[in-house]
Protein backbone atom coordinates (compact mmCIF):
# COMPACT_ATOMS: atom_id res chain seq x y z
CA UNK A 1 0.00 0.00 0.00
CA UNK A 2 2.81 2.41 0.77
CA UNK A 3 4.27 2.12 -2.74
CA UNK A 4 0.84 2.85 -4.23
CA UNK A 5 0.63 5.90 -2.00
CA UNK A 6 4.06 7.05 -3.14
CA UNK A 7 3.05 6.48 -6.77
CA UNK A 8 -0.08 8.55 -6.28
CA UNK A 9 1.95 11.33 -4.72
CA UNK A 10 4.42 11.16 -7.57
CA UNK A 11 1.67 11.43 -10.20
CA UNK A 12 -0.04 14.28 -8.36
CA UNK A 13 3.20 16.23 -8.02
CA UNK A 14 4.09 15.49 -11.64
CA UNK A 15 0.66 16.74 -12.67
CA UNK A 16 1.11 19.95 -10.69
CA UNK A 17 4.54 20.52 -12.22
CA UNK A 18 3.19 19.90 -15.73
CA UNK A 19 0.35 22.36 -15.14
CA UNK A 20 2.85 24.92 -13.86
CA UNK A 21 4.97 24.59 -16.99
CA UNK A 22 1.91 24.77 -19.26
CA UNK A 23 0.68 27.91 -17.46
CA UNK A 24 4.07 29.59 -17.81
CA UNK A 25 4.35 28.75 -21.52
CA UNK A 26 0.78 29.87 -22.15
CA UNK A 27 1.47 33.19 -20.41
CA UNK A 28 4.55 33.84 -22.55
CA UNK A 29 2.78 32.85 -25.77
CA UNK A 30 -0.24 35.01 -25.01
CA UNK A 31 1.93 38.00 -24.05
CA UNK A 32 3.93 37.71 -27.28
CA UNK A 33 0.75 37.22 -29.33
CA UNK A 34 -0.86 40.33 -27.84
CA UNK A 35 2.26 42.37 -28.50
CA UNK A 36 2.41 41.17 -32.11
CA UNK A 37 -1.27 41.83 -32.70
CA UNK A 38 -0.87 45.30 -31.22
CA UNK A 39 1.69 46.16 -33.85
CA UNK A 40 -0.38 44.77 -36.72
CA UNK A 41 -3.89 45.99 -35.97
CA UNK A 42 -5.54 49.31 -35.33
CA UNK A 43 -6.93 49.01 -31.83
CA UNK A 44 -8.47 51.75 -29.77
CA UNK A 45 -5.62 52.57 -27.44
CA UNK A 46 -7.69 53.12 -24.33
CA UNK A 47 -9.45 49.80 -24.73
CA UNK A 48 -6.25 47.98 -25.64
CA UNK A 49 -4.27 49.17 -22.62
CA UNK A 50 -7.13 48.53 -20.20
CA UNK A 51 -7.85 45.09 -21.65
CA UNK A 52 -4.19 44.13 -21.69
CA UNK A 53 -3.67 45.11 -18.06
CA UNK A 54 -6.81 43.27 -16.98
CA UNK A 55 -5.85 40.11 -18.87
CA UNK A 56 -2.30 40.23 -17.55
CA UNK A 57 -3.50 40.71 -13.97
CA UNK A 58 -6.02 37.87 -14.27
CA UNK A 59 -3.41 35.50 -15.70
CA UNK A 60 -0.87 36.37 -13.04
CA UNK A 61 -3.44 35.99 -10.25
CA UNK A 62 -4.31 32.52 -11.54
CA UNK A 63 -0.62 31.57 -11.62
CA UNK A 64 -0.11 32.80 -8.06
CA UNK A 65 -3.16 30.87 -6.84
CA UNK A 66 -1.84 27.74 -8.53
CA UNK A 67 1.60 28.20 -6.96
CA UNK A 68 0.03 28.88 -3.55
CA UNK A 69 -1.92 25.62 -3.89
CA UNK A 70 1.30 23.69 -4.46
CA UNK A 71 3.03 25.43 -1.56
CA UNK A 72 0.11 24.71 0.80
CA UNK A 73 -0.39 21.12 -0.38
CA UNK A 74 0.34 18.49 2.20
CA UNK A 75 0.96 15.92 -0.54
CA UNK A 76 3.53 18.01 -2.45
CA UNK A 77 7.18 17.12 -2.00
CA UNK A 78 9.67 19.54 -0.53
CA UNK A 79 11.25 19.93 -3.99
CA UNK A 80 7.89 20.85 -5.55
CA UNK A 81 7.17 23.36 -2.80
CA UNK A 82 10.61 24.93 -3.20
CA UNK A 83 10.18 25.12 -6.98
CA UNK A 84 6.75 26.72 -6.55
CA UNK A 85 8.11 29.24 -4.03
CA UNK A 86 10.95 30.13 -6.41
CA UNK A 87 8.58 30.51 -9.35
CA UNK A 88 6.28 32.71 -7.28
CA UNK A 89 9.22 34.91 -6.24
CA UNK A 90 10.30 35.21 -9.88
CA UNK A 91 6.77 36.10 -10.95
CA UNK A 92 6.44 38.79 -8.27
CA UNK A 93 9.83 40.27 -9.23
CA UNK A 94 8.73 40.31 -12.88
CA UNK A 95 5.51 42.08 -11.97
CA UNK A 96 7.41 44.69 -9.94
CA UNK A 97 9.84 45.28 -12.82
CA UNK A 98 7.04 45.72 -15.34
CA UNK A 99 5.21 48.16 -13.07
CA UNK A 100 8.36 50.19 -12.39
CA UNK A 101 9.24 50.38 -16.09
CA UNK A 102 5.72 51.46 -17.01
CA UNK A 103 5.87 54.24 -14.42
CA UNK A 104 9.30 55.43 -15.51
CA UNK A 105 8.33 55.49 -19.19
CA UNK A 106 5.11 57.40 -18.41
CA UNK A 107 7.18 59.86 -16.38
CA UNK A 108 9.05 60.72 -19.59
CA UNK A 109 5.80 62.09 -21.02
CA UNK A 110 4.28 59.09 -22.79
CA UNK A 111 0.51 58.97 -22.40
CA UNK A 112 0.21 55.23 -21.72
CA UNK A 113 2.41 52.16 -21.88
CA UNK A 114 2.40 48.47 -21.01
CA UNK A 115 5.49 46.36 -20.53
CA UNK A 116 5.61 42.61 -20.94
CA UNK A 117 8.68 40.60 -20.03
CA UNK A 118 9.76 37.06 -20.73
CA UNK A 119 13.04 35.30 -20.11
CA UNK A 120 14.47 36.41 -23.45
CA UNK A 121 12.60 39.57 -24.51
CA UNK A 122 10.90 42.66 -23.21
CA UNK A 123 7.99 44.14 -25.15
CA UNK A 124 7.01 47.77 -24.69
CA UNK A 125 3.71 48.92 -26.15
CA UNK A 126 3.40 52.71 -26.19
CA UNK A 127 0.29 54.77 -26.87
CA UNK A 128 1.53 56.80 -29.82
CA UNK A 129 0.92 57.03 -33.56
CA UNK A 130 4.65 56.68 -34.11
CA UNK A 131 7.87 57.09 -32.19
CA UNK A 132 10.88 59.12 -33.28
CA UNK A 133 14.48 58.08 -32.64
CA UNK A 134 14.78 60.23 -29.51
CA UNK A 135 11.65 58.67 -27.95
CA UNK A 136 12.86 55.16 -28.74
CA UNK A 137 16.25 56.04 -27.24
CA UNK A 138 14.56 57.29 -24.04
CA UNK A 139 12.62 54.02 -23.68
CA UNK A 140 15.68 51.86 -24.41
CA UNK A 141 17.75 53.89 -21.92
CA UNK A 142 15.16 53.33 -19.18
CA UNK A 143 14.95 49.59 -19.84
CA UNK A 144 18.71 49.08 -20.05
CA UNK A 145 19.18 51.11 -16.87
CA UNK A 146 16.63 49.12 -14.89
CA UNK A 147 17.08 45.60 -16.30
CA UNK A 148 19.68 43.33 -17.83
CA UNK A 149 17.98 43.32 -21.25
CA UNK A 150 20.11 44.49 -24.17
CA UNK A 151 19.01 46.38 -27.24
CA UNK A 152 18.55 43.14 -29.22
CA UNK A 153 16.02 41.92 -26.66
CA UNK A 154 13.87 45.05 -26.51
CA UNK A 155 10.87 45.38 -28.81
CA UNK A 156 8.92 48.64 -28.89
CA UNK A 157 5.49 48.90 -30.52
CA UNK A 158 3.61 52.17 -30.99
CA UNK A 159 -0.20 51.81 -30.83
CA UNK A 160 -2.68 54.56 -31.55
C-alpha positions as CSV (number, residue, x, y, z in Angstrom):
1,X,0.0,0.0,0.0
2,X,2.8,2.4,0.8
3,X,4.3,2.1,-2.7
4,X,0.8,2.8,-4.2
5,X,0.6,5.9,-2.0
6,X,4.1,7.1,-3.1
7,X,3.0,6.5,-6.8
8,X,-0.1,8.5,-6.3
9,X,1.9,11.3,-4.7
10,X,4.4,11.2,-7.6
11,X,1.7,11.4,-10.2
12,X,0.0,14.3,-8.4
13,X,3.2,16.2,-8.0
14,X,4.1,15.5,-11.6
15,X,0.7,16.7,-12.7
16,X,1.1,20.0,-10.7
17,X,4.5,20.5,-12.2
18,X,3.2,19.9,-15.7
19,X,0.4,22.4,-15.1
20,X,2.8,24.9,-13.9
21,X,5.0,24.6,-17.0
22,X,1.9,24.8,-19.3
23,X,0.7,27.9,-17.5
24,X,4.1,29.6,-17.8
25,X,4.4,28.8,-21.5
26,X,0.8,29.9,-22.2
27,X,1.5,33.2,-20.4
28,X,4.6,33.8,-22.6
29,X,2.8,32.8,-25.8
30,X,-0.2,35.0,-25.0
31,X,1.9,38.0,-24.0
32,X,3.9,37.7,-27.3
33,X,0.7,37.2,-29.3
34,X,-0.9,40.3,-27.8
35,X,2.3,42.4,-28.5
36,X,2.4,41.2,-32.1
37,X,-1.3,41.8,-32.7
38,X,-0.9,45.3,-31.2
39,X,1.7,46.2,-33.9
40,X,-0.4,44.8,-36.7
41,X,-3.9,46.0,-36.0
42,X,-5.5,49.3,-35.3
43,X,-6.9,49.0,-31.8
44,X,-8.5,51.8,-29.8
45,X,-5.6,52.6,-27.4
46,X,-7.7,53.1,-24.3
47,X,-9.5,49.8,-24.7
48,X,-6.2,48.0,-25.6
49,X,-4.3,49.2,-22.6
50,X,-7.1,48.5,-20.2
51,X,-7.9,45.1,-21.6
52,X,-4.2,44.1,-21.7
53,X,-3.7,45.1,-18.1
54,X,-6.8,43.3,-17.0
55,X,-5.8,40.1,-18.9
56,X,-2.3,40.2,-17.6
57,X,-3.5,40.7,-14.0
58,X,-6.0,37.9,-14.3
59,X,-3.4,35.5,-15.7
60,X,-0.9,36.4,-13.0
61,X,-3.4,36.0,-10.2
62,X,-4.3,32.5,-11.5
63,X,-0.6,31.6,-11.6
64,X,-0.1,32.8,-8.1
65,X,-3.2,30.9,-6.8
66,X,-1.8,27.7,-8.5
67,X,1.6,28.2,-7.0
68,X,0.0,28.9,-3.5
69,X,-1.9,25.6,-3.9
70,X,1.3,23.7,-4.5
71,X,3.0,25.4,-1.6
72,X,0.1,24.7,0.8
73,X,-0.4,21.1,-0.4
74,X,0.3,18.5,2.2
75,X,1.0,15.9,-0.5
76,X,3.5,18.0,-2.4
77,X,7.2,17.1,-2.0
78,X,9.7,19.5,-0.5
79,X,11.2,19.9,-4.0
80,X,7.9,20.8,-5.6
81,X,7.2,23.4,-2.8
82,X,10.6,24.9,-3.2
83,X,10.2,25.1,-7.0
84,X,6.7,26.7,-6.6
85,X,8.1,29.2,-4.0
86,X,11.0,30.1,-6.4
87,X,8.6,30.5,-9.4
88,X,6.3,32.7,-7.3
89,X,9.2,34.9,-6.2
90,X,10.3,35.2,-9.9
91,X,6.8,36.1,-11.0
92,X,6.4,38.8,-8.3
93,X,9.8,40.3,-9.2
94,X,8.7,40.3,-12.9
95,X,5.5,42.1,-12.0
96,X,7.4,44.7,-9.9
97,X,9.8,45.3,-12.8
98,X,7.0,45.7,-15.3
99,X,5.2,48.2,-13.1
100,X,8.4,50.2,-12.4
101,X,9.2,50.4,-16.1
102,X,5.7,51.5,-17.0
103,X,5.9,54.2,-14.4
104,X,9.3,55.4,-15.5
105,X,8.3,55.5,-19.2
106,X,5.1,57.4,-18.4
107,X,7.2,59.9,-16.4
108,X,9.1,60.7,-19.6
109,X,5.8,62.1,-21.0
110,X,4.3,59.1,-22.8
111,X,0.5,59.0,-22.4
112,X,0.2,55.2,-21.7
113,X,2.4,52.2,-21.9
114,X,2.4,48.5,-21.0
115,X,5.5,46.4,-20.5
116,X,5.6,42.6,-20.9
117,X,8.7,40.6,-20.0
118,X,9.8,37.1,-20.7
119,X,13.0,35.3,-20.1
120,X,14.5,36.4,-23.4
121,X,12.6,39.6,-24.5
122,X,10.9,42.7,-23.2
123,X,8.0,44.1,-25.2
124,X,7.0,47.8,-24.7
125,X,3.7,48.9,-26.1
126,X,3.4,52.7,-26.2
127,X,0.3,54.8,-26.9
128,X,1.5,56.8,-29.8
129,X,0.9,57.0,-33.6
130,X,4.7,56.7,-34.1
131,X,7.9,57.1,-32.2
132,X,10.9,59.1,-33.3
133,X,14.5,58.1,-32.6
134,X,14.8,60.2,-29.5
135,X,11.7,58.7,-27.9
136,X,12.9,55.2,-28.7
137,X,16.2,56.0,-27.2
138,X,14.6,57.3,-24.0
139,X,12.6,54.0,-23.7
140,X,15.7,51.9,-24.4
141,X,17.7,53.9,-21.9
142,X,15.2,53.3,-19.2
143,X,15.0,49.6,-19.8
144,X,18.7,49.1,-20.1
145,X,19.2,51.1,-16.9
146,X,16.6,49.1,-14.9
147,X,17.1,45.6,-16.3
148,X,19.7,43.3,-17.8
149,X,18.0,43.3,-21.2
150,X,20.1,44.5,-24.2
151,X,19.0,46.4,-27.2
152,X,18.5,43.1,-29.2
153,X,16.0,41.9,-26.7
154,X,13.9,45.1,-26.5
155,X,10.9,45.4,-28.8
156,X,8.9,48.6,-28.9
157,X,5.5,48.9,-30.5
158,X,3.6,52.2,-31.0
159,X,-0.2,51.8,-30.8
160,X,-2.7,54.6,-31.5
